[in-house]
Amino acid sequence: MNKEYELILILEPNLLQEEALDVQNSITTSIESAVNKSEPVKRLLAQQNTQFYFAEISFFSPAQEIIEIEKKLKENKNIVRYMILAKKNRTKEKTKRSLSKKTLGKPSDQAPRKKVNLGDIDKKIDEILSE
């Protein structure tokens, strides 16, 4: 069964824009079912105070092929880091949330609560304390 994944790439800072795009395209062609990709953008990585290229690729793939994709990513020397995230199906989450809110209401088999008078509570406290 194919799952939806998102691949986030951090590419070498010394690459030109065209070279960064070529690296992204080579990865995209190795992933057969790439759905969406963003153009590599240079951003500042605060830890190293250097600008790196960041790119994203969304794709569908069986879980077994993720290992092969990771091997190809590790072989590419222009990729500094990468992260593959499995996306969740959002429609299922919404239905679970809406069902849980409905079940949190009052159960129908419980008797309705009686309103308590504050004066009655004070009398009961005085009785307990006087014993």
C-alpha positions as a Markdown table, in Angstrom:
| # | Residue | x | y | z |
|---|---|---|---|---|
| 1 | Met | 0.0 | 0.0 | 0.0 |
| 2 | Asn | 1.4 | 3.4 | -0.9 |
| 3 | Lys | 1.7 | 6.0 | 1.8 |
| 4 | Glu | 2.3 | 9.7 | 1.3 |
| 5 | Tyr | 5.7 | 11.0 | 2.3 |
| 6 | Glu | 7.5 | 14.3 | 2.3 |
| 7 | Leu | 11.2 | 14.6 | 1.7 |
| 8 | Ile | 13.0 | 17.6 | 3.1 |
| 9 | Leu | 16.5 | 18.2 | 1.7 |
| 10 | Ile | 19.3 | 20.5 | 2.9 |
| 11 | Leu | 21.8 | 20.9 | 0.1 |
| 12 | Glu | 25.4 | 22.2 | 0.1 |
| 13 | Pro | 25.7 | 26.0 | 0.4 |
| 14 | Asn | 28.4 | 26.3 | -2.3 |
| 15 | Leu | 26.0 | 25.1 | -5.1 |
| 16 | Leu | 24.6 | 27.4 | -7.7 |
| 17 | Gln | 20.8 | 27.6 | -8.0 |
| 18 | Glu | 20.9 | 25.6 | -11.2 |
| 19 | Glu | 23.1 | 22.9 | -9.5 |
| 20 | Ala | 20.7 | 22.7 | -6.5 |
| 21 | Leu | 17.8 | 22.3 | -9.0 |
| 22 | Asp | 19.7 | 19.5 | -10.8 |
| 23 | Val | 20.3 | 17.7 | -7.5 |
| 24 | Gln | 16.6 | 17.9 | -6.7 |
| 25 | Asn | 15.6 | 16.8 | -10.2 |
| 26 | Ser | 17.9 | 13.7 | -9.9 |
| 27 | Ile | 16.2 | 12.7 | -6.7 |
| 28 | Thr | 12.8 | 13.4 | -8.1 |
| 29 | Thr | 13.5 | 11.1 | -11.1 |
| 30 | Ser | 14.6 | 8.3 | -8.8 |
| 31 | Ile | 11.3 | 8.6 | -7.0 |
| 32 | Glu | 8.7 | 7.4 | -9.5 |
| 33 | Ser | 5.6 | 8.8 | -7.9 |
| 34 | Ala | 6.8 | 12.3 | -7.0 |
| 35 | Val | 3.7 | 14.5 | -6.7 |
| 36 | Asn | 4.9 | 17.9 | -5.8 |
| 37 | Lys | 8.2 | 19.7 | -5.3 |
| 38 | Ser | 9.3 | 23.1 | -4.3 |
| 39 | Glu | 12.2 | 25.0 | -6.0 |
| 40 | Pro | 15.3 | 25.0 | -3.8 |
| 41 | Val | 15.6 | 28.1 | -1.7 |
| 42 | Lys | 18.6 | 29.4 | 0.1 |
| 43 | Arg | 18.0 | 30.0 | 3.8 |
| 44 | Leu | 20.1 | 30.7 | 6.8 |
| 45 | Leu | 20.8 | 27.7 | 9.1 |
| 46 | Ala | 21.2 | 29.3 | 12.5 |
| 47 | Gln | 23.4 | 26.6 | 14.1 |
| 48 | Gln | 26.2 | 27.1 | 11.5 |
| 49 | Asn | 25.4 | 30.7 | 10.5 |
| 50 | Thr | 25.6 | 29.7 | 6.9 |
| 51 | Gln | 23.0 | 29.7 | 4.1 |
| 52 | Phe | 22.0 | 26.3 | 2.7 |
| 53 | Tyr | 19.6 | 25.3 | 0.0 |
| 54 | Phe | 16.3 | 23.8 | 1.3 |
| 55 | Ala | 14.0 | 21.8 | -1.0 |
| 56 | Glu | 10.9 | 19.7 | -0.5 |
| 57 | Ile | 9.5 | 16.8 | -2.5 |
| 58 | Ser | 6.1 | 15.1 | -1.8 |
| 59 | Phe | 5.6 | 11.6 | -3.1 |
| 60 | Phe | 3.7 | 8.3 | -2.7 |
| 61 | Ser | 5.6 | 5.1 | -2.1 |
| 62 | Pro | 5.4 | 1.7 | -0.5 |
| 63 | Ala | 7.2 | 1.5 | 2.8 |
| 64 | Gln | 9.8 | -1.0 | 1.4 |
| 65 | Glu | 11.0 | 1.5 | -1.2 |
| 66 | Ile | 12.0 | 4.1 | 1.4 |
| 67 | Ile | 15.2 | 2.2 | 2.2 |
| 68 | Glu | 16.2 | 2.4 | -1.5 |
| 69 | Ile | 15.5 | 6.1 | -1.6 |
| 70 | Glu | 17.6 | 6.7 | 1.6 |
| 71 | Lys | 20.5 | 4.8 | 0.0 |
| 72 | Lys | 20.4 | 7.2 | -3.0 |
| 73 | Leu | 20.2 | 10.2 | -0.7 |
| 74 | Lys | 23.3 | 9.0 | 1.2 |
| 75 | Glu | 25.3 | 8.5 | -2.0 |
| 76 | Asn | 24.7 | 12.1 | -3.2 |
| 77 | Lys | 27.5 | 14.2 | -1.8 |
| 78 | Asn | 25.6 | 17.5 | -2.4 |
| 79 | Ile | 23.0 | 16.6 | 0.2 |
| 80 | Val | 24.0 | 17.7 | 3.7 |
| 81 | Arg | 20.9 | 16.4 | 5.5 |
| 82 | Tyr | 17.5 | 15.0 | 4.7 |
| 83 | Met | 14.4 | 14.0 | 6.5 |
| 84 | Ile | 11.6 | 11.7 | 5.2 |
| 85 | Leu | 8.2 | 12.3 | 6.9 |
| 86 | Ala | 5.2 | 10.0 | 6.6 |
| 87 | Lys | 2.1 | 12.2 | 6.2 |
| 88 | Lys | -1.1 | 11.2 | 8.0 |
| 89 | Asn | -4.5 | 11.1 | 6.5 |
| 90 | Arg | -6.2 | 14.2 | 7.8 |
| 91 | Thr | -9.8 | 13.2 | 7.1 |
| 92 | Lys | -9.6 | 10.3 | 9.4 |
| 93 | Glu | -8.2 | 12.5 | 12.2 |
| 94 | Lys | -11.1 | 14.9 | 11.9 |
| 95 | Thr | -13.7 | 12.1 | 12.1 |
| 96 | Lys | -12.0 | 10.7 | 15.2 |
| 97 | Arg | -12.0 | 14.1 | 16.9 |
| 98 | Ser | -15.6 | 14.8 | 16.1 |
| 99 | Leu | -16.7 | 11.4 | 17.4 |
| 100 | Ser | -14.7 | 11.9 | 20.6 |
| 101 | Lys | -16.4 | 15.3 | 21.3 |
| 102 | Lys | -19.8 | 13.7 | 20.9 |
| 103 | Thr | -19.0 | 10.9 | 23.3 |
| 104 | Leu | -17.7 | 13.4 | 25.9 |
| 105 | Gly | -21.3 | 14.7 | 26.5 |
| 106 | Lys | -23.6 | 13.4 | 29.3 |
| 107 | Pro | -24.3 | 9.7 | 29.0 |
| 108 | Ser | -28.1 | 9.2 | 28.5 |
| 109 | Asp | -28.3 | 6.4 | 31.2 |
| 110 | Gln | -27.1 | 8.7 | 34.0 |
| 111 | Ala | -29.7 | 10.5 | 36.1 |
| 112 | Pro | -29.7 | 14.4 | 35.9 |
| 113 | Arg | -27.9 | 16.1 | 38.8 |
| 114 | Lys | -29.8 | 18.0 | 41.4 |
| 115 | Lys | -29.0 | 21.6 | 42.2 |
| 116 | Val | -27.6 | 22.0 | 45.6 |
| 117 | Asn | -28.3 | 25.0 | 47.9 |
| 118 | Leu | -25.3 | 26.7 | 49.4 |
| 119 | Gly | -27.1 | 27.0 | 52.7 |
| 120 | Asp | -27.6 | 23.3 | 52.9 |
| 121 | Ile | -23.9 | 22.7 | 52.3 |
| 122 | Asp | -23.0 | 25.2 | 55.2 |
| 123 | Lys | -25.4 | 23.3 | 57.5 |
| 124 | Lys | -23.9 | 20.0 | 56.6 |
| 125 | Ile | -20.3 | 21.3 | 57.2 |
| 126 | Asp | -21.4 | 22.7 | 60.6 |
| 127 | Glu | -22.9 | 19.3 | 61.6 |
| 128 | Ile | -19.7 | 17.5 | 60.6 |
| 129 | Leu | -17.4 | 20.0 | 62.5 |
| 130 | Ser | -19.5 | 20.0 | 65.6 |
| 131 | Glu | -19.2 | 16.2 | 66.0 |
